[in-house]
């Protein structure tokens, strides 16, 4: 009997849920992404990196270059009305060990603190574990970015550790990176938790 092989980790795919849709990133999304990043002036945040409107075209090109190299799978995030509200990606794709990271994520301010992020993570994690047969998915953030860390922990991810002086930020400071992960054996419980969060009244 032939064994069914899992799908390639960097194969573009559209993921759709009640509160969000993730489409493969294309240059045609430029104007929508520029409008979205203006909502909250997200490029001014110090503890993360979000492209400014004038840098968005270069950021799209950068992410698509990583995709062409087989290390990323970038998405554009749409809200239920079909409006572009942000970006996210599978990053650091390791096809041999079936691991990847969900990151380089940002959402327009008006889409934050809504069901959209939970829906995006449910879609991305579900595709990673249920379709791509990943053994683990990582999520990383600045050690001092407490809102991001709380959001990751609410997903059910576990803290693996902190890489001290991991990368240099745009302002020259050094970032300590908090690394979280969810494993394939933890996924069924995390999936139930996320689906409960999506069902509960808001």
Backbone as CSV, one residue per row, in Angstrom:
resi,resn,N_x,N_y,N_z,CA_x,CA_y,CA_z,C_x,C_y,C_z
1,UNK,0.850,-1.193,0.000,0.000,0.000,0.000,0.885,1.243,0.000
2,UNK,0.609,2.192,-0.892,1.415,3.408,-0.941,1.013,4.359,0.172
3,UNK,2.017,5.037,0.730,1.781,5.983,1.821,1.479,7.358,1.237
4,UNK,0.446,8.027,1.793,0.115,9.373,1.346,1.081,10.359,1.985
5,UNK,1.806,11.098,1.173,2.780,12.042,1.675,2.101,13.362,2.029
6,UNK,2.562,14.044,3.085,1.998,15.354,3.420,2.295,16.372,2.339
7,UNK,1.482,17.418,2.287,1.657,18.465,1.279,2.955,19.226,1.526
8,UNK,3.564,19.787,0.464,4.752,20.626,0.651,4.443,21.798,1.574
9,UNK,5.374,22.115,2.455,5.127,23.142,3.455,5.008,24.541,2.873
10,UNK,5.618,24.805,1.714,5.588,26.153,1.155,4.649,26.280,-0.048
11,UNK,3.704,25.371,-0.184,2.747,25.437,-1.291,1.660,26.461,-0.980
12,UNK,1.483,27.497,-1.812,0.475,28.530,-1.534,-0.927,27.942,-1.396
13,UNK,-1.695,28.508,-0.476,-3.040,28.019,-0.200,-3.861,29.171,0.374
14,UNK,-5.160,29.162,0.108,-6.081,30.111,0.723,-6.790,29.423,1.878
15,UNK,-6.810,30.077,3.043,-7.438,29.529,4.245,-8.587,30.452,4.646
16,UNK,-9.760,29.881,4.834,-10.950,30.702,5.074,-11.682,30.259,6.330
17,UNK,-12.063,31.232,7.155,-12.862,30.984,8.342,-13.933,32.045,8.473
18,UNK,-14.727,31.938,9.516,-15.847,32.872,9.709,-15.370,34.306,9.916
19,UNK,-14.243,34.482,10.609,-13.809,35.823,11.003,-12.621,36.347,10.206
20,UNK,-12.069,35.546,9.305,-10.901,35.996,8.539,-10.647,35.052,7.373
21,UNK,-9.990,35.590,6.359,-9.510,34.793,5.227,-8.047,35.142,5.003
22,UNK,-7.244,34.122,4.768,-5.824,34.299,4.473,-5.589,33.900,3.022
23,UNK,-5.103,34.852,2.233,-4.802,34.578,0.832,-3.303,34.692,0.597
24,UNK,-2.760,33.939,-0.359,-1.345,34.093,-0.675,-1.025,35.548,-1.030
25,UNK,0.040,36.061,-0.443,0.458,37.443,-0.682,0.834,37.643,-2.147
26,UNK,0.374,38.758,-2.732,0.764,39.134,-4.093,1.007,40.643,-4.134
27,UNK,1.755,41.139,-5.135,1.944,42.591,-5.271,0.633,43.352,-5.467
28,UNK,-0.417,42.665,-5.930,-1.709,43.325,-6.130,-2.332,43.772,-4.809
29,UNK,-1.833,43.281,-3.684,-2.374,43.649,-2.377,-1.747,44.927,-1.821
30,UNK,-0.837,45.554,-2.565,-0.071,46.688,-2.055,-0.948,47.805,-1.506
31,UNK,-1.884,48.300,-2.280,-2.685,49.450,-1.851,-3.485,49.123,-0.595
32,UNK,-4.056,47.922,-0.529,-4.820,47.528,0.644,-3.962,47.415,1.888
33,UNK,-2.747,46.914,1.739,-1.841,46.798,2.880,-1.358,48.171,3.339
34,UNK,-1.122,49.073,2.399,-0.726,50.430,2.779,-1.838,51.120,3.557
35,UNK,-3.077,50.925,3.128,-4.199,51.522,3.857,-4.327,50.904,5.243
36,UNK,-4.137,49.593,5.337,-4.288,48.911,6.616,-3.249,49.360,7.626
37,UNK,-2.008,49.538,7.181,-0.952,49.893,8.129,-1.102,51.317,8.635
38,UNK,-1.834,52.169,7.891,-2.133,53.518,8.366,-3.077,53.483,9.569
39,UNK,-3.878,52.436,9.673,-4.850,52.304,10.759,-4.100,51.979,12.046
40,UNK,-3.749,53.002,12.789,-2.992,52.834,14.022,-1.529,53.216,13.886
41,UNK,-1.110,53.612,12.677,0.290,53.971,12.425,1.228,52.930,13.044
42,UNK,1.044,51.686,12.618,1.694,50.549,13.273,3.207,50.560,13.147
43,UNK,3.733,51.246,12.136,5.179,51.267,11.945,5.895,52.059,13.038
44,UNK,5.140,52.773,13.874,5.742,53.551,14.955,5.960,52.722,16.225
45,UNK,5.465,51.486,16.275,5.650,50.638,17.452,7.134,50.317,17.630
46,UNK,7.619,50.387,18.865,9.057,50.216,19.074,9.459,48.749,19.233
47,UNK,8.575,47.900,19.765,8.984,46.551,20.157,8.728,45.501,19.077
48,UNK,8.309,45.943,17.910,8.126,45.027,16.796,8.450,45.788,15.515
49,UNK,8.482,45.096,14.391,8.763,45.774,13.145,7.589,45.592,12.198
50,UNK,6.983,46.715,11.803,5.875,46.731,10.846,6.267,47.702,9.739
51,UNK,6.115,47.315,8.469,6.551,48.203,7.386,5.725,49.482,7.314
52,UNK,6.402,50.591,7.096,5.717,51.857,6.847,5.085,51.810,5.459
53,UNK,4.095,52.657,5.181,3.429,52.616,3.866,4.396,52.683,2.699
54,UNK,5.408,53.560,2.798,6.343,53.712,1.683,7.307,52.525,1.558
55,UNK,7.368,51.679,2.595,8.240,50.502,2.559,7.473,49.216,2.241
56,UNK,6.164,49.334,2.027,5.333,48.138,1.876,5.678,47.356,0.605
57,UNK,5.917,48.035,-0.496,6.245,47.329,-1.737,7.508,46.504,-1.574
58,UNK,8.510,47.088,-0.909,9.757,46.355,-0.674,9.524,45.171,0.256
59,UNK,8.628,45.333,1.237,8.345,44.228,2.159,7.637,43.082,1.447
60,UNK,6.709,43.412,0.554,6.057,42.369,-0.239,7.097,41.621,-1.067
61,UNK,7.987,42.368,-1.700,9.041,41.755,-2.515,9.942,40.860,-1.666
62,UNK,10.266,41.326,-0.449,11.125,40.552,0.453,10.472,39.231,0.843
63,UNK,9.202,39.294,1.208,8.509,38.072,1.627,8.366,37.099,0.457
64,UNK,8.085,37.609,-0.715,7.939,36.729,-1.872,9.283,36.115,-2.272
65,UNK,10.377,36.822,-2.027,11.707,36.246,-2.292,11.975,35.083,-1.347
66,UNK,11.594,35.234,-0.079,11.735,34.126,0.870,10.865,32.939,0.445
67,UNK,9.662,33.241,-0.063,8.794,32.165,-0.541,9.449,31.425,-1.707
68,UNK,10.030,32.170,-2.633,10.687,31.551,-3.780,11.850,30.664,-3.353
69,UNK,12.490,31.021,-2.225,13.603,30.232,-1.705,13.137,29.026,-0.899
70,UNK,11.817,28.935,-0.655,11.269,27.784,0.056,11.300,27.885,1.563
71,UNK,11.559,29.093,2.110,11.664,29.221,3.564,10.470,29.929,4.206
72,UNK,9.620,30.561,3.406,8.446,31.280,3.918,7.218,30.925,3.071
73,UNK,6.043,31.147,3.665,4.782,31.148,2.928,3.978,32.332,3.457
74,UNK,4.028,33.492,2.763,3.381,34.710,3.262,1.913,34.814,2.846
75,UNK,1.123,35.408,3.747,-0.310,35.585,3.525,-0.703,37.050,3.712
76,UNK,-1.762,37.448,3.012,-2.469,38.695,3.281,-3.735,38.352,4.037
77,UNK,-4.048,39.132,5.078,-5.198,38.862,5.939,-6.367,39.764,5.539
78,UNK,-7.528,39.150,5.332,-8.761,39.862,4.997,-9.767,39.683,6.122
79,UNK,-10.534,40.737,6.416,-11.610,40.604,7.403,-12.859,40.053,6.718
80,UNK,-13.947,39.786,7.468,-15.135,39.175,6.853,-15.770,40.005,5.742
81,UNK,-15.529,41.326,5.729,-16.094,42.169,4.678,-15.260,42.133,3.405
82,UNK,-14.100,41.465,3.449,-13.222,41.409,2.291,-12.179,42.508,2.246
83,UNK,-12.049,43.257,3.347,-11.078,44.337,3.420,-9.736,43.797,3.920
84,UNK,-8.642,44.228,3.316,-7.308,43.832,3.767,-7.003,44.501,5.102
85,UNK,-6.568,43.695,6.090,-6.297,44.231,7.427,-4.925,43.842,7.962
86,UNK,-4.099,43.131,7.193,-2.786,42.806,7.725,-2.056,41.735,6.947
87,UNK,-0.968,41.262,7.562,-0.113,40.243,6.964,0.271,39.213,8.029
88,UNK,0.582,38.011,7.596,1.166,36.983,8.460,1.918,36.014,7.563
89,UNK,2.698,35.122,8.170,3.519,34.205,7.363,3.830,32.927,8.117
90,UNK,4.017,31.858,7.369,4.794,30.728,7.840,6.250,31.101,7.564
91,UNK,7.118,30.953,8.557,8.520,31.331,8.431,9.418,30.179,8.862
92,UNK,10.693,30.295,8.513,11.686,29.299,8.939,11.187,27.879,8.699
93,UNK,10.656,27.659,7.509,10.079,26.364,7.157,11.187,25.313,7.068
94,UNK,11.016,24.249,7.823,11.962,23.129,7.840,11.234,21.895,7.331
95,UNK,11.372,21.627,6.030,10.637,20.525,5.411,11.132,19.161,5.882
96,UNK,12.387,19.081,6.268,12.950,17.795,6.715,12.346,17.386,8.056
97,UNK,12.321,18.321,8.988,11.843,18.018,10.341,10.386,18.433,10.565
98,UNK,9.720,18.902,9.484,8.293,19.268,9.539,8.016,20.262,10.665
99,UNK,8.780,21.349,10.675,8.601,22.419,11.650,8.479,23.746,10.908
100,UNK,7.798,24.697,11.504,7.748,26.047,10.964,7.383,27.009,12.072
101,UNK,7.510,28.296,11.768,7.151,29.366,12.695,6.034,30.199,12.085
102,UNK,5.084,30.627,12.894,4.083,31.611,12.480,4.553,32.960,12.987
103,UNK,4.742,33.917,12.074,5.260,35.205,12.522,5.181,36.279,11.467
104,UNK,5.920,37.372,11.729,5.859,38.578,10.882,4.403,38.980,10.662
105,UNK,3.663,38.976,11.775,2.225,39.236,11.755,1.924,40.646,12.242
106,UNK,1.069,41.344,11.541,0.536,42.600,12.036,-0.889,42.773,11.515
107,UNK,-1.707,43.453,12.323,-3.103,43.729,11.959,-3.394,45.211,12.147
108,UNK,-4.246,45.762,11.297,-4.734,47.128,11.483,-5.322,47.271,12.886
109,UNK,-5.177,48.444,13.457,-5.638,48.650,14.830,-7.110,48.286,15.004
110,UNK,-7.938,48.594,14.015,-9.375,48.315,14.130,-9.687,46.826,14.131
111,UNK,-8.746,45.997,13.672,-8.958,44.548,13.658,-8.403,43.873,14.897
112,UNK,-7.673,44.619,15.720,-7.091,44.046,16.936,-8.162,43.892,18.009
113,UNK,-7.884,42.998,18.960,-8.814,42.719,20.060,-10.178,42.264,19.537
114,UNK,-10.135,41.508,18.456,-11.352,40.928,17.881,-11.112,39.437,17.690
115,UNK,-12.076,38.769,17.089,-11.923,37.332,16.837,-10.978,37.044,15.680
116,UNK,-10.544,38.086,14.981,-9.758,37.876,13.765,-8.442,37.158,14.036
117,UNK,-7.685,37.584,15.059,-6.404,36.929,15.331,-6.602,35.475,15.734
118,UNK,-7.596,35.209,16.579,-7.869,33.826,16.972,-8.212,32.983,15.757
119,UNK,-9.015,33.545,14.848,-9.386,32.814,13.638,-8.157,32.552,12.771
120,UNK,-7.299,33.555,12.610,-6.093,33.364,11.802,-5.215,32.260,12.372
121,UNK,-5.014,32.276,13.692,-4.169,31.256,14.298,-4.821,29.883,14.191
122,UNK,-6.144,29.822,14.305,-6.831,28.525,14.135,-6.618,27.999,12.721
123,UNK,-6.709,28.866,11.733,-6.513,28.450,10.346,-5.071,28.017,10.093
124,UNK,-4.117,28.827,10.565,-2.709,28.530,10.309,-2.247,27.280,11.044
125,UNK,-2.641,27.149,12.296,-2.254,25.969,13.063,-2.936,24.718,12.507
126,UNK,-4.205,24.841,12.149,-4.920,23.698,11.596,-4.282,23.207,10.312
127,UNK,-3.917,24.137,9.433,-3.280,23.740,8.178,-1.913,23.116,8.446
128,UNK,-1.171,23.707,9.383,0.169,23.198,9.689,0.122,21.778,10.237
129,UNK,-0.770,21.531,11.178,-0.814,20.214,11.817,-1.647,19.197,11.038
130,UNK,-2.813,19.603,10.555,-3.750,18.644,9.966,-3.471,18.352,8.493
131,UNK,-2.913,19.309,7.775,-2.631,19.112,6.349,-1.145,18.905,6.078
132,UNK,-0.300,19.716,6.710,1.134,19.660,6.445,1.874,18.670,7.332
133,UNK,1.178,18.113,8.319,1.761,17.098,9.220,2.990,17.616,9.955
134,UNK,2.927,18.869,10.406,4.035,19.415,11.186,4.092,18.752,12.557
135,UNK,5.311,18.664,13.099,5.461,18.105,14.449,5.479,19.202,15.501
136,UNK,5.776,20.443,15.078,5.777,21.569,16.013,5.671,22.873,15.242
137,UNK,5.025,23.844,15.863,4.898,25.190,15.299,5.385,26.181,16.347
138,UNK,6.282,27.080,15.956,6.822,28.083,16.861,6.137,29.431,16.675
139,UNK,6.141,30.215,17.752,5.723,31.618,17.715,6.741,32.389,18.539
140,UNK,7.233,33.512,18.011,8.282,34.268,18.666,7.871,35.728,18.820
141,UNK,8.377,36.372,19.866,8.098,37.782,20.072,9.152,38.385,20.982
142,UNK,9.186,39.701,21.041,10.086,40.410,21.947,9.742,40.034,23.387
143,UNK,10.759,39.792,24.196,10.524,39.443,25.602,9.699,40.509,26.315
144,UNK,9.837,41.779,25.925,9.144,42.869,26.594,7.791,43.203,25.972
145,UNK,7.424,42.519,24.905,6.132,42.778,24.254,5.060,41.963,24.975
146,UNK,4.604,42.476,26.100,3.674,41.728,26.937,2.327,41.456,26.259
147,UNK,1.738,42.408,25.509,0.485,42.073,24.826,0.635,40.902,23.861
148,UNK,1.754,40.872,23.117,1.997,39.768,22.192,2.197,38.460,22.943
149,UNK,2.945,38.503,24.039,3.179,37.279,24.813,1.878,36.743,25.409
150,UNK,1.033,37.642,25.897,-0.247,37.187,26.455,-1.119,36.572,25.366
151,UNK,-1.101,37.173,24.170,-1.897,36.632,23.064,-1.407,35.242,22.672
152,UNK,-0.091,35.055,22.628,0.468,33.737,22.295,0.115,32.718,23.370
153,UNK,0.215,33.125,24.625,-0.102,32.201,25.718,-1.579,31.838,25.741
154,UNK,-2.444,32.790,25.329,-3.880,32.471,25.265,-4.180,31.408,24.215
155,UNK,-3.313,31.271,23.228,-3.503,30.220,22.222,-3.276,28.838,22.813
156,UNK,-2.504,28.775,23.895,-2.143,27.494,24.475,-0.709,27.098,24.207
157,UNK,0.096,28.020,23.648,1.502,27.733,23.372,2.297,27.731,24.671
158,UNK,3.356,26.932,24.682,4.225,26.821,25.842,5.530,27.572,25.587
159,UNK,6.057,28.220,26.628,7.320,28.938,26.517,8.474,27.941,26.519
160,UNK,9.256,27.947,25.437,10.433,27.091,25.348,11.653,27.752,25.988
161,UNK,11.724,29.071,25.925,12.853,29.779,26.494,13.013,31.148,25.875
162,UNK,14.066,31.855,26.275,14.348,33.196,25.786,15.762,33.225,25.209
163,UNK,15.870,33.661,23.942,17.175,33.880,23.320,17.599,35.310,23.626
164,UNK,18.605,35.471,24.469,19.036,36.802,24.889,19.912,37.439,23.820
165,UNK,19.713,38.754,23.621,20.430,39.508,22.585,20.362,38.771,21.253
166,UNK,19.128,38.422,20.881,18.927,37.580,19.698,19.098,38.354,18.394
167,UNK,18.415,39.492,18.280,18.495,40.281,17.049,18.515,41.764,17.392
168,UNK,19.012,42.564,16.437,19.069,44.007,16.627,17.828,44.658,16.036
169,UNK,17.174,45.522,16.813,15.985,46.223,16.369,16.377,47.431,15.525
170,UNK,15.382,48.036,14.860,15.651,49.187,14.000,16.231,50.369,14.764
171,UNK,15.895,50.489,16.065,16.419,51.609,16.856,17.785,51.301,17.463
172,UNK,18.358,50.143,17.117,19.684,49.786,17.601,19.703,48.953,18.864
173,UNK,18.551,48.838,19.542,18.511,48.019,20.748,18.532,46.537,20.385
174,UNK,18.942,45.713,21.337,19.000,44.269,21.126,17.760,43.609,21.701
175,UNK,17.154,42.750,20.919,15.920,42.073,21.329,16.223,40.734,21.961
176,UNK,15.675,40.530,23.165,15.597,39.197,23.742,14.326,38.567,23.195
177,UNK,14.434,37.413,22.546,13.297,36.795,21.880,12.709,35.668,22.717
178,UNK,11.430,35.810,23.074,10.702,34.736,23.770,10.179,33.765,22.718
179,UNK,10.539,32.494,22.869,10.169,31.468,21.898,9.129,30.539,22.515
180,UNK,7.992,30.439,21.861,6.905,29.552,22.275,6.699,28.489,21.193
181,UNK,6.061,27.397,21.576,5.726,26.386,20.567,4.481,25.600,20.978
182,UNK,3.887,24.999,19.973,2.796,24.025,20.134,3.236,22.785,19.384
183,UNK,3.144,21.618,20.010,3.536,20.371,19.355,2.313,19.651,18.801
184,UNK,2.566,18.680,17.940,1.442,17.962,17.326,0.623,17.187,18.360
185,UNK,1.249,16.726,19.435,0.485,16.011,20.467,-0.371,16.972,21.295
186,UNK,0.031,18.232,21.370,-0.749,19.249,22.090,-1.860,19.841,21.228
187,UNK,-1.758,19.699,19.916,-2.673,20.356,19.002,-4.141,20.006,19.242
188,UNK,-4.550,18.759,19.469,-5.982,18.505,19.660,-6.604,19.333,20.786
189,UNK,-5.887,19.473,21.913,-6.416,20.264,23.020,-6.418,21.746,22.666
190,UNK,-5.355,22.220,22.005,-5.294,23.622,21.598,-6.398,23.921,20.589
191,UNK,-6.647,23.005,19.660,-7.709,23.181,18.663,-9.069,23.334,19.347
192,UNK,-9.361,22.478,20.320,-10.634,22.587,21.041,-10.744,23.917,21.764
193,UNK,-9.629,24.358,22.347,-9.609,25.634,23.057,-9.882,26.793,22.110
194,UNK,-9.246,26.794,20.929,-9.448,27.875,19.967,-10.868,27.875,19.418
195,UNK,-11.408,26.702,19.163,-12.776,26.630,18.647,-13.778,27.111,19.688
196,UNK,-13.501,26.826,20.970,-14.363,27.345,22.036,-14.280,28.867,22.081
197,UNK,-13.071,29.415,21.947,-12.914,30.872,21.941,-13.670,31.513,20.790
198,UNK,-13.684,30.859,19.618,-14.372,31.407,18.466,-15.887,31.313,18.607
199,UNK,-16.374,30.352,19.388,-17.820,30.177,19.565,-18.404,31.095,20.632
200,UNK,-17.608,31.438,21.638,-18.157,32.157,22.787,-18.567,33.577,22.396
201,UNK,-19.561,34.120,23.068,-19.995,35.499,22.772,-18.887,36.497,23.064
202,UNK,-18.842,37.570,22.290,-17.828,38.622,22.489,-18.507,39.943,22.791
